[in-house]
Amino acid sequence: MKKLSTLALALVVGMSLLFAAGAPEATAKDEQITLNVWHIGVDATRRATMEKAIARYQAANPNVKVVDQAIENDPYKTKLKTAMGGGNPPDLFITWGGGWMEEFIKAGKVLDISEQVKSVAKNYLEPGISISMSGDKIYGLPITCGPSSVYYNRQLYDKYGLKVPTTLAEFEHNCDVLKANGIIPIALGNASKWPGAITFIYLSMRYGGAQVFIDAFNRENGKTFEDESFIKAGEKIQEWVRKGYYPEGMNGINYDTGGSRMLFYSSRAAHIIQTNGLLGNCINEAPDFYKNNLGLFKFPVIEGAKGSADEIVGGGNVIHVYAGTKYPDEAFKLLVTLSDLEYGQDMIDGSRMISGVKGIVINDPLIQQQYDVLMSAKVMQNFYDQYMPPALAEVHKDTTQALFGLTMTPAQAAKLVEAKAVEVLGPAKK
């Protein structure tokens, strides 16, 4: 009996050692981990969409806790830069592609997911994948992707017998009629500088065509940021300011907190030139206005100029994995969940925003209109301040704001941007 007990004890000890040898794999799989996600979806519907996707992920990965932070646009940029510089960024974060993304890629902060994404890349729209790429490598997946538009109040147009314009002259006629009747033609909150820059970009593209900016940025074909298309854009903005097309004190009105949108929703202003995110803001903040008043059209062309209507300004948000995350596999799985078809459908249904994924069902005519514009565009130019390196982008935004404030001439603004471009990008080449 004693021998049997000793043998049994030996077997128990042996089996315990055997199971212990296999324990690390089980422990790694069951280890409780936390992934942090930072984004700018601060409104109720985008928060709900994000939380639903996170819940789906956590249900499939019960060992992972996801902590997300929704941060307003401009504070987000400051916080992310600080975290990247301090070496403590979140596991997943968003950028706008372009210069913002490139800066972090060059610093080695963004995970190259080119290999991992091969199995799912076919699920995304080409414009969405393109803003997620640097060279031939993919560094993220799109969570929003869409064109900027001129949004207008359909009831005001009906009241004053106005037609949707296709040329800038027709648009200015409408603005003159509206102003004569006490309506602010264009709502603008330009405290954060980027809202007014959308108009500047569209005007410069309509005057010179999209290639002028690309050449100026690449320092090719003798093009610079002092090209006449940029100067004419500034001149047109200042003409509109002097004609009273914008609200007083526009450079002090904060778009992010809704100041200019409230002018639009209350019918005190007839137009607002904004990103596709305006649709989501509107349905949350003024659902009756969205249903009864809201319309949109492409930024008008300028007769006799080089730009065309199928050159659009747009962009979106790309979600990335931090290159230094401790959990790259789990983070990549979350990345896919936060940009997949279910997420995209929820974004369309809730926030009226195109996510960049294929297969969504669109039941809203305004979204369908934007989707058609996006898919038929020959060029979608990313916002200059997102495309440019940050140092150059800041000068672009500062000078554009100064144009609206009438504190700088268009030629002065162009000269300052070009000087910074020479410093950051090098001299232009013939």
N, C-alpha and C positions, 0 to 999 in steps of 0.2 A: 504493500500500500504506500509505504514511504517513497519507494522508487517511482511509482505511478504519479504521486503528488509532485515529486521533483521534476518528472518529465512534463507533467501538465504545466507546472510553473514555467519550465523552459519554453514550452510552446507559446504560452501567453506572452512571455517577454519577447520571444522571437517575432510573434505576430505584431506586437506593439511597435517593435523596431521597424518592421516592414511597413506598417501603416505610417509611421513617423517619417520614413524615407520618402513616401509619396505625398506628405502633407504640404510642402511648399507650393506645389501646383494648385492644390485645392484652396490653400489660403490666398494665393495671388488672385484666383478667380473670384473668391468670395470677399476679398478685402474691401472694406468700406472706404470709398474715396469721394472727394468733392471736386466738381468742376465749376469754375466761375465763368460767367458769361456777361459781357458788357455790351449794351446796345442803346439805340436812341428811340425805341418804340415806347414813348411815354404816355400816349393816349390810351384810353380804355380798351379800344378794340385791338390795337396792336399788342398791348399787354396780354389780353385774353388769348390772342393767337399764339403768342410766345409761350404762355403758361400751359396751354393745351398741348403744344408740341413737346415741351419739357416733360409733362406728365406721361405722354406716350413713351418717351425715351426711358423715363425712370421705371415705368411698368415693365419694360423689356430688359432693363438693366437695374435690378433692385439693389445692387451693391453701390450704385452711383447716386450721389446727391448733387443736384444741379442748383446753384445759386445764381440768379440773374439780377443784374442791376440795370434799370432803365434810367438814362441820364439825358437831360436836354442837350440839344445839338452842340452849342458852343462850349458849355462846361465839359461835355464829353471829350471834345478835342483836347482841352487843356489837361484833363485828368488822364487821358490815355498817353499823351506825350510824357507827362510826369512819371507815370507808371513804367513806361518803356525805358525812360532814362534811369529810373531807380532800380530796375531789374525785378520789378514785382507786378508784371501785367497779368491780366486774367488769362485763363486757358483758351477762351474763345473771345473774339472781339470783332467789331465791324469797322470797315473803312468805306470810302467812296471810290475805291480803285484809284487809278492815276497816280499823281505825285504823292498823295498820302500813303498809299500802299507801297509805292516804290521806295520811299524813305525807309520804311520799316524792313522791307526786303533787303535793301543794301546793308542795313544794320544787323542782318541775320536774325530778325525777330519773328519772321513768318515761316511757317512750315510749308515746304514744297510738297503738294499733295498730288502731283502729276500722275504718279503710278497708282495710288489708291483710288483716284477718281475715275480711272478708265472705265470701270464697270458701270458708272452712273452718269458720266458726262453726256451721253446721248439723250438724257432726260431733260436737258436744259436748252433754252433758246440761245442762239448764237450771240446776240447782243449781251446776254447775261454772262456767258462764259468769257466773252472778249474783255469785259471790264474786270474779270478775275485773273487775267493773265499778265505776265511780264515776260516778254520774249515768247518762247514756245513752252513756257512752264505755267502750270496752274497753281495758284496760291490760295484759292478760296472758292466759294460757291455763292451765287447771287441770292439775296433774300428780297430785294426789290429791284425793279428795272423798268424804266418808262420815260416817256417824253415830257418835256415842259410845254405848257400850252398857254394860250390866252383864254382865261375863263371870263364869262360874261353873264350878265343878268338878263335872261330871256324876256322877263316881264317889262323891263325898262326898254329893251329893244322894240317890243311890240307897242308899248305906249307911245314911243316917239317915231315909229315907222322906220326903224333902222334895219338894214340888211347885214348879214354876216359878211365881213370884208375879206377879200382875198389879196388886196393890195394895200400898201401903207397909206396911200392917198385916201382910200375908202375908209380905212380905220381912223385917220385923222379927221375926216368929215364927221364920222360918228362921234368922236370925242368933242368936236366943236359944238355939235347939236346938244349933246349931254351937258356940257359946261354952260351953254346958254340957258339951260333949264335948271341950273342950280345943282347939278349932279357932278361929283368928282369923277373925272373920266377914268382914272387908274388909281386903285388903292396900292399903296406901297409903304411897308415898314422896313426901313433900311438901316436900322441901328446896328445890325450885325453884318452889314455890307454885302453879303452874298445875294440877298433878294434882288437888289437893283442890278447886280452884275448879270443876272439872267437876261434882262433887256439889252444890256450892252453887248453881250455875246450874240444874241439874235441879230441885232442891228449890224454888227460887224460882219457876221456871216452873210446877211442879206446884201450888204454893199459889195463885199469882196469875194464871197464864196468861202466854203469851209477850208479849202486848201491853204489860204493865206495864213491862217493861224498855225496850221501844221508846219508849213515852211518856216514861219518865223520862229516857232518853238524848236524846230530841228536845225535852225540856222542855215537853211538851204535856199537856193535860187534867189539869193539877194534879198529875201523878205525879212523885214524887221517889224517890231511892234510899233514903229512909227509909220507903217503903211497907211495910206489914205483911208482904208476901210475902217481902221480903228479911230482915226481922227473924225471921220464922218459920223461914226456911231456916237462919239462924244458930243458932236455938234447937234445931232438930232435929240439926244437926251436933254441937252441944255435948252434947246428950242421948246421942247415939251414942258420943261420946268417953268420957263418964262411965260408960256401960254397958260399956265395954271392947270395942267393936266393931272398934277399930283397933289396930295393933301399937304397942307402947311406942316412944317416940322417933320417931314418924312424921315429924315436921317436920325431922328430921335424916337421914332416909333419902332417897337420891338415886334418883329414878325413871330418869333418863337412863342411869345406869350399872347399872341392873337390880336394885337392892335389893329393891323391893317385888314385882317380877315373880318373883324367886326364891322369895319366900314363897308365892306363888301356885302356881308350878310344882311346888314340893315338897309341896303339899297341907297346908302349915301354915296357909294361909289359903284360904278358900272362894270369895271373890269379889274382883274388882278392877273398878273403874269407870273406864273409859279410852276413848281415841279408837279409831278403826278401825285405827290403827297397831299396836295390841296383837297383832292376828292375825299380822302380818309378824314382829314380835318373837318371838312364840311359836313359829312354825314354824321359825325359825332357831335359837332358843335351846333349845327343848324339843320336838322334833318328835313324840316318843312321846306327850307330854302333849297336844299339839295333836290328835293322832289319837284318843286314847282317853279324854280327860278334858274337853276344852274345850267349853263351851256358852255361849250368850249369850241375853239377853232385853232387852226395852225397859225403861227406867227406870220403875218402877211409878207408878201414879197414886195420888193421895190422895183417898180417898172424901170427898165433900162439898166439895172444893176446886174451883177454877176451871180448873185445868190439865187437858189431855187427853193421851192416849198418843200421838197423832199430831203433837204438838209435840216436836221432838227437838233435841238439842244436837249440833252437828257443825261441820264445816268442812273445810279442806284446805289444800293448798299451791298457790299460783299462781306461775308462772314469768314473769318480766318481762324486757324489754330496757331497759338503761340508756339514758336519753335522750341522753346525751353520747357514746355509742359511735361510733367512727370508721366502723363497718361495719354500719349498720342493716339493710341488705338481707340480708346473710349471717346476721346475728344473728336476724332474723325467721324465716328458713328453719330455723335451728337450733331456735328456739322451737317451731315446728310439729313438727319431728322428735321433740323431747323431750316431746311430749304427744299424739302421733298414735295410731292404732289398734294398731300393732305394739308401741309402748311400753306402751299400756294393757293389752294382752293379757299382756305380760311381767310387768307389775306385779301383775296378778291371779294369774298362775300362780306367780310367784316369791315376792312379798311379801304376797299375799292382801289387796291394797289396791285399792279402786276409784279409777280415775284421773280420771274425769270425761268420758271419751270414749265415744261410742256404739258399739255393735256388738261389744262384748267377749263372749266365750263363757265362761260361768261353770260350772265343774264341781265346785265346793266348796259344800256345803250351808250352811256358815257365811257364806260370802261372799254366797250367794244370799239368805240371810236378811237380811243387812245391806243389800243392794241393794234388796230389797223394802221395807224400812223407809224407806230414802232416797226411793224413788220414790213411796211412798204418804203421805209426810209432808205435812201442811198447812203447817207452819212448820219450817224448819231454822234455829235460832238459832246464829249464829257465837259462838264462845267470847267471853265478855265482854272478856277482856284483849286479844283480837285486834280486836274491834269498837270498843273505846274508843280515844281518843287515848292515846298512851303514858303521859303524866303521870297521867291518871285510872286507867289500867290498873294502874299500879304500886300505887296506893293500894288498889284492889280486891284485888289479889293479897296485899298486905301484911296487910290486915284479914282476909281469908279465912284466911290462915295463922295469924293471931292467934286466930281463932275455934277452929281445931283445937287450938291450944296452950292454950286456956282463959285467955289473958292479956287478953282484951277481951270485953266483953259484946256481944251482937248489936246492941243499940241504939247502943252506942258506935261499933261498926264502921260501921253504916249512917250515922250522923251524920258520920263522917269522909269517907266516900265522897261523900255529898251535898255537903259543904263543898267538896271538890275539884271536884265537878261544877259547882257555881255558879261557881267560879273559872275553870274551863276552858270550860264550855259556856254559862254564863249562868244566871240564875234561872229556875225553873220558871214556866210560864204556865198560867193557869186554863183 
